[in-house]
Amino acid sequence: MDQRLSQLPDHPEAADAAPFAGPDHPMRLLTRAKAFGEPWKPAESSRIQEIFDGLASSWSETHVDPVKAAPVEDALERGAVPLSGSWLELGSGTGAGARILSGRVGSLVCTDLAAEMLRHAPDLAPKVRADASQLPFPDHSFDAILLINMLLFPAEVDRLLRTRGSVLWVNTLGDQTPIHLSPPDVLDALPGDWVGRTARAGTGFWLTAMRA
Ligand SMILES: C[S@@+](CC[C@H](N)C(=O)[O-])C[C@H]1O[C@@H](n2cnc3c(N)ncnc32)[C@H](O)[C@@H]1O
């Protein structure tokens, strides 16, 4: 067992996801490469933007549901992240996270690369179109950063978080999520020493991480 991680019991309704994206899935490979230091290229940014702009209308109909919400809800209950602070969501898409956080956290800003994803999201929080590899916010602006099935750019997360800030990382299909990193991978990828707690919920898992 990884000494940095507290593994909490599974949520009572946790279930395995059906096979979907194995370790060789191109998005899995991209996610790992970017988390562990490969530069994010303008062509990749354009391509991902194009893909998600194209998916936006169907995404807003099919990707906002209780199974997807379950790990986020469970993390808010058991993840020991204070709700009162200023929250930032990266890759906020069509609002799966905002629908849960809005009204429960001190403040929330939603960001995504794809304008169409943001356009299909409800107006529950300010929506900023920006690339998560380089965001238009000052250093140490946020108490918590949420990523649901979103690429991790570790240096930028580290820059934006306050000293006692928390990362909430969610993969709603567990290790079958195309944009997947395991909890130890997330702790390894973030700069410096981090500790976390994690649990399975819905068909996925959540991790809350803080600097050690
Ligand atoms: C798999 S979707 C998840 C969307 C949302 N979090 C959800 O769970 O429904 C990934 C999202 O991340 C966004 N994204 C991907 N790369 C990004 C980047 N470099 N900067 C900002 N957003 C990005 C995509 O546009 C897309 O909306």
The ligand as a MOL file (V3000), in Angstrom:
LIG
                    3D

  0  0  0     0  0            999 V3000
M  V30 BEGIN CTAB
M  V30 COUNTS 27 29 0 0 0
M  V30 BEGIN ATOM
M  V30 1 C -13.5990 14.0220 -21.0930 0
M  V30 2 S -14.1680 15.6730 -21.1550 0 CHG=1
M  V30 3 C -14.7740 15.8890 -19.4940 0
M  V30 4 C -15.7080 17.0510 -19.3640 0
M  V30 5 C -16.3480 17.2070 -17.9890 0
M  V30 6 N -15.3380 17.3520 -16.9530 0
M  V30 7 C -17.2340 16.0450 -17.7010 0
M  V30 8 O -16.8570 15.2220 -16.8430 0
M  V30 9 O -18.3000 15.9220 -18.3150 0 CHG=-1
M  V30 10 C -12.6260 16.5710 -21.1190 0
M  V30 11 C -12.8380 18.0630 -21.1630 0
M  V30 12 O -11.5730 18.6790 -20.9780 0
M  V30 13 C -11.4270 19.7150 -21.9000 0
M  V30 14 N -9.9860 19.8860 -22.1360 0
M  V30 15 C -9.1400 19.0030 -22.7000 0
M  V30 16 N -7.9000 19.5070 -22.7450 0
M  V30 17 C -7.9810 20.7290 -22.1990 0
M  V30 18 C -7.0370 21.7520 -21.9490 0
M  V30 19 N -5.7610 21.6380 -22.3210 0
M  V30 20 N -7.4430 22.8780 -21.3450 0
M  V30 21 C -8.7380 23.0330 -20.9770 0
M  V30 22 N -9.6900 22.1070 -21.1960 0
M  V30 23 C -9.3100 20.9710 -21.8030 0
M  V30 24 C -12.2030 19.2710 -23.1150 0
M  V30 25 O -12.5670 20.3490 -23.9490 0
M  V30 26 C -13.3920 18.5830 -22.4590 0
M  V30 27 O -14.4440 19.4800 -22.2120 0
M  V30 END ATOM
M  V30 BEGIN BOND
M  V30 1 1 1 2
M  V30 2 1 2 3
M  V30 3 1 2 10
M  V30 4 1 3 4
M  V30 5 1 4 5
M  V30 6 1 5 6
M  V30 7 1 5 7
M  V30 8 2 7 8
M  V30 9 1 7 9
M  V30 10 1 10 11
M  V30 11 1 11 12
M  V30 12 1 11 26
M  V30 13 1 12 13
M  V30 14 1 13 14
M  V30 15 1 13 24
M  V30 16 1 14 15
M  V30 17 1 14 23
M  V30 18 2 15 16
M  V30 19 1 16 17
M  V30 20 1 17 18
M  V30 21 2 17 23
M  V30 22 1 18 19
M  V30 23 2 18 20
M  V30 24 1 20 21
M  V30 25 2 21 22
M  V30 26 1 22 23
M  V30 27 1 24 25
M  V30 28 1 24 26
M  V30 29 1 26 27
M  V30 END BOND
M  V30 END CTAB
M  END
